Amino acid sequence: MVGLGNNVAAGYAPEAGAREVFADLSAPTAGIAAPIGTAVRVGGGIRLRALAFASGITHCDWPGRAAWSTRTASPGMTPHGPEMSTRFSLVRDVEIHDTWHVSGLRAERAARTSA
């Protein structure tokens, strides 16, 4: 589920972008659907800031992140509420902070008891 959850964004993306990001239908994606960061319009593009954890980022080519679209310190507003968007970029253009080092996460079988 983690590697396929962002694929729903393809249905909302402009066709040319969806065909580029999802060209390989078997390729996993990574990202987060919760709008944690901000998407600020700068020059001819968008700068994503303060983005969050993306499960599987080292296994994908196109991580996606949801963000509040903003021109100021507050999200832009639409008639339906704050403007949010999901942005995809090539993983080579993303700075990855390798900080997820855990220990002790494993499954254990429950002990059987005889009645």
Phi, psi and omega in degrees: 000320182300318183282352183239349186301324181283348182296340177299335179297337180301326181289344181252353184274155171302143187305316182298317179293317179298320179294328179285309183293320185252031180299320178260102186294344179265356182282135178286156172245169177221159176149193181218134182274339179290133181285085183274319186263193176233146175248107184255128177285123178224131180052233180263016183215202182225135176253125177268136182228153174053053183268161190254187179305141178227096180305131176084012186299330180280359181245011184230166175260332187232087174287144178243144179221134175275144182209154172283131177278129187216151173243345179227204179283348181247152177299147173294149182251144174241172176299342183256002180127195182299143179281127180231148177215159173250129182242138175246143175216161177294139182299331179292344179262008183248138175273120181257126176259107183280082185242004184265085180240107183238159175223155176084006178269106177202158178272145176231144176285143175288140178292137176275137175241146178264138183269000000 
